[in-house]
Amino acid sequence: MPKKSKKQQQSGGGGTPATVALTTAGVDFTVHSYDHDPAHPSYGEEAAEAMGVSPDRVFKTLVADVDGTLTVAVVPVAGSLDLKALATAVGGKRAAMADPALAERTTGYVRGGISPLGQRKKLPTVLDASASAHPTICVSAGRRGLEVELAPTALATLTDATLAPIGRA
C-alpha cells in the first residue's frame, strides 16, 4: 500500500485542501493512495480493502441537513449514519441527507472524495465516538483514491468536531 509521510507529502507538492490544512496545522499524518475503481459499490469499503485496514478504522464523510443547516457526519464505513442521533448531537430536531450537488458545492469536494478537512465552507462536524477507540483513523484526503491517516483527536480539534455516538453497526 503506497504511503507518504507528512514530510514526503510536504515536499511532494500537489496536495489537496485537506493535506494542506494538516500540513499548515503541523499535524502528523500519513497519506494512502490507491487506484479508485469507479465500478466499486462503496467508496469507503473500497478504501478499506485497498489499504488493508479494518473498516472500523476507515471513516466516511457524509453531509446532512439538520434543521436547515448543512452538517458533516464522520462515521465508520463498516456501519451507517443514525440521522436522529446526528440531529440530537448538534441540538437539532430533524436530519436528512443533503442533496449531493449541494454537498459538493459547499465542501468543494466531489462525492466519494469529501474530506472533513479543508472544506470550502466550515460546517458543524460530528465525529462518531467510536473513533476514540483507535490510535489512528483514515478519512478521505479530498479525492477518490486518496486517504489520510491521523489521530482522531487531531481530526476533532481541526474540525471543531463534537464526538457523539452517531454511527450504527
Order of alpha helices (4+ residues) and beta strands (2+ residues): beta-alpha-alpha-beta-alpha-beta-beta-beta-alpha-beta-alpha-beta-beta-beta-alpha-beta-beta
